[in-house]
């Protein structure tokens, strides 16, 4: 039920006029609007059912130009900010041009409403959108205004939220507005410094610059890293009583522990005195002796093994786990999660809380009981402490929506594959969180041998046997660990051994190793690091990843984040002259102050004043951002900031790297050369720089093309070395043909024959006689590939080639064979099937289990069916495989297949158009008001009136404001 005030007011209006008015509910997205309309249809409001309209995210933001300010304010010193620091940081807002039609539509709807419900998202950003809507729409003073909050889009949750709204939380609004103003102040003032001292068009930001600094610092660590070499021995052993072989590693020689990679620091030095570094000569001689030496078990140690399940997902952990498992970006994870949320499958996806409600715990226990038995339920509900500094976004973890969870196999048939896999990951984590621990036993065996020369070699092997899988029945957590194969938790069974048992060495293998530099951040690990430091919040993680890449500070090499040389320059400038602004503790403390503002424990104006003008000392504010920018700008040496020493050449002359206006370059004396933009800074060594500098500036001529008579050159450019046919002319419309060298090609060894082959790309391979399809070999930013183009098709079909050399050797027969096979995604070589289930009785084709992007599936080459929860590839029976395939065929047939679906959608749209032309008099509609149907703006209007109402563009996700200074 809705509040009594709404019902009383609606009842009063019914007595005076026809009961046409009802509440107006404003949500953020059209998808939500459609769902909520269904759930509120027929709700008892004392009048018409609610009208639900989407604002499509934020409707306004701070003005970005002085001319957008009121007259009289446009020439103030602060006009470029859109904020008046002299008037308690008064902000000036402007409705987005693209949202003016939306605002007009909302105002029209408000005129016919008797109450306003602001149903935007439940976090700080959503509260701010609700406040901005209220400020712009200005409802009548006597109209009730409510804040409708929910964390899942299910019928019970929506009806409960509608019946029990609250007031707008002004403290939460103040916190968000303070964050926005801080971002504008920092972003605009610091960006001006960067334009003058580094490059025009660059930007800095309160959080963006800190995230960039993390990536730059990791690259510096890689550049400074000194690798260390070490050797050890791997053995394979078997006991005469136990034929099962097992592996073991050499851990000690003559009673001294052998050094491993963990015993070296980043300078390549050994960190422990009680370790011995083995070299290749020593290890090979020892291995030769051990081949014929007898081994015996020296000790057997057993200890209990126990592993708790992981906490339910927060935004950060979901982005990390889903990003690794699905190999997608943080933005893609959030886009899929938002779609699942809007469709009512999961709870709100921006949260730093890992707690579950009592209803969620009960739903999880119900799933556990039905699938794994009541004995798999943990005795009391599990709880987890807050990992984040201040959990303040939404107050529950991300979990399946409702008080009864939808099964992953149900959802799989209703949403796209990526969303289905994401839902399954969330379902697994939630259910596993309420299950018993996995328990077992870890056994460590020490075995040794005394060689003929008197050297004592000791090996160690460890194995874990899990006797009660507990939550591991649900979630395969090892897929989250990039180094799972070296994890002590990896299940491995050792034979039954006792002290004194003799062992035979079936293999003794010397192995050389080198320590590796720290791994570059991925989006997932960077989000995790930011959360650990308290930098950013759930609602901003994905946009920060997008911002630092979109603005050219970071680029991706595979999934690794690599900083640009501009990022190096900006980070260096901020560290040397504005150190506090990129300090991790300072940024985290500022986030904590924003949280205190939302709790009423800190003041917004004081926070802004201290940041911009500085702390108050003896009645005077100083050393704030404004003073720092004014005082330090003249001190900044632009040349020093933009110069990075790589080292000296053989003559002692310094070789440097610089970020230039037209891209990065290296310099030695007066000589310069462009640096390929896809070359990571850590890979730009002195040797590489000297190679670039040695390339002829005008290109190296290597011969003439016999067909055209034009000279062929080997050139060096910002994207690396390439070959060019002919020279540049004054005609800007005519450019010489060029082609990049393959990655394994040395520009100094390129012959004319090779250059002409490269210039022949893309290479026409011929056409298929039956279909007329044309096949072409091409090289692209993601590697070499083939295209198959059929006349009339919108997009060519593609197949990835294994290496660039194939571009020059592949022929039509090869192309036909490749396109006859199913497409393989990514650069991975095709994996062998996980299992062969024999012949499918329905299709007569072989059934194979394969590992796909979204998990294992069974296929007969024509139909693919994902394995369900509980299906294990290794033990799946042929009958079960055939059942899964048949279920999939039935589903496809019932839904008409992809083409039929598309056609059906088109026909529905056409039918809707015809219906819109039907006319109905306003008089007849007034006589029979439909109080049980949710009103839609424009319903019952004349054709001309409908034409006048411009619809806002429908977007697929809630729009989030992208802060210029974020």
Order of alpha helices (4+ residues) and beta strands (2+ residues): alpha-beta-alpha-beta-beta-beta-beta-beta-alpha-beta-alpha-beta-alpha-alpha-alpha-beta-beta-beta-beta-alpha-beta-alpha-alpha-alpha-alpha-alpha-beta-beta-beta-alpha-alpha-beta-beta-alpha-alpha-alpha-beta-beta-alpha-alpha-beta-beta-beta-beta-alpha-beta-beta-beta-beta-alpha-beta-beta-beta-beta-alpha-alpha-beta-beta-beta-beta-alpha-alpha-alpha-alpha
